Amino acid sequence: MSEYLSLRYASFITESNIEHMPPDAVDYGKMLLASTLASAALGSTLDSSKLIRSLELSRGGASESSAWFGKWEHLPVVASARLNALMSDAAASDDSDLRNIVHSGTQACAAAMAVGEARGASGAEIVEAIIVGYEIAGNINTAMIGGLQRKGFHGCVVATFAAAAAAARLLNLSRDAAAHALSLAATSMGGLHAAAATSLAREYHAGNAAMMGVYSAQAAGLGYEAELGTFEMKRGFFETLGGEHDASAVIDQLGSKWSILTELGIKMVPGGSPFHAVAEAAALAAREGELDVTDIHHISFTLPDYPFPGPKNPTDLIGIAHSPFYFAAAGAADQDYSWPHAFPEKISDPRIRSLFDRVTRVDYDVPDKNLYKSGAIVKIETNDGRVIERSIRFPKGAAVRGIEWDQVESKYRALMPYGGANVDAIDRSFQLIRGLTALDDIKVLVDTLNNE
């Protein structure tokens, strides 16, 4: 019999070295951390984050690593990982795997920072763990395309492996222990796609994925063992959750095909990444036609590679994050789409809302569908008979489109103040993140963010 998948995954976790990773992958790992922190800063202001922070503080425990923002309280590693991941996801401004909305970077970063701070890890070790976690989750995700959300499971089921792998790397687990960590994570995590699309369960899932991933690695580090054949066995992980790819073949891509270079999307605007291209295309069409809301007769959009519709009349952050109708209306009304569109003033803007009844989703078999990755086609028909059509194949922040540091910096500066960081802390921390591989102790970054 061939070697268990869990052991083959574990080989990548324990043997990977940042010196052998593509330079762009290393840069994107650092960008992921900046993006995750920025999103968590905004997320720290939301009720879901405040509730879980209160819960974890009341539970107490060992003072090991920082709960980001607020008073920067020290909590057990699993509690910090949980809260920090939840905050980042809550703001709907974190990263996405552009294939099916798995926020693996959130879990990888939250786990790496929590475990790394407790262990005094270097910046290079943090980046290495983030990339290892992202790649493990991405490889498993590749093996599940055709399953997962179409069977009703939320993407957190995959994202938990990013946390488990990152934690296993920073805990210096042996190959066998890392394999057990992944097997434990595989049988620990659950989440329903439907619940996350309509409620605060979305970020609750994110927090649980980080928590269970880290906890699995900690347990395995103490010698707790699971079924190493969990992934491929009858009624095991892959059979239960579905997927049309052969995991045993996909796993050979680890270390040669990098998900962080092909599937990563760092959100440069708020909301679900499958809809970012809708707003961008609508804004382009409206600018080209120099259109006011009163000029627009009808807007139609097509999502070549995303089948889920989303709410048509959203009224809050959860709603707009999953509504391509809002993205189309906001992009066309303002000839732009950016961070202010996540806030109540824009969500309730009568100019934007007046377009909702004039927006239609049109589904058809796009001839070059394979060229799109979370892309969109938008057509605006004007009252004077003009038709303006624009298409976007990849949203801003997609690795395949290229991610620039100035884009990430703009996001960082826009969102970090919501977490209470002052201008000096924002300046210094961003420079530390850009040069993270040269940092001897990640606590320097944490102290800088904490204005110390």
Secondary structure by P-SEA (a helix, b strand, c coil): ccccaaaaaaaaaaccccccccaaaaaaaaaaaaaaaaaaaaacccaaaaaaaaaaaaacccccccccccccccccaaaaaaaaaaaaaaacccccccccccaaaaaaaaaaaaaaaaacccaaaaaaaaaaaaaaaaaaaaacccccccccccccccaaaaaaaaaaaaacccaaaaaaaaaaaaacbbbbaaaaacccaaaaaaaaaaaaaaaaaaaaaaccccccccccccccccccccccccaaaaaaaccccccccccccccccccccccaaaaaaaaaaaaaaccccccccbbbbbbcccccccccccccaaaaaacaaaaaaaaaaccccccccccccccccaaaaaacccbbbbbccccccccccccbbbbbbcccbbbbbbbbccccccccccccaaaaaaaaaaccccccccaaaaaaaaaaaaaccccccaaaaaaaaacc
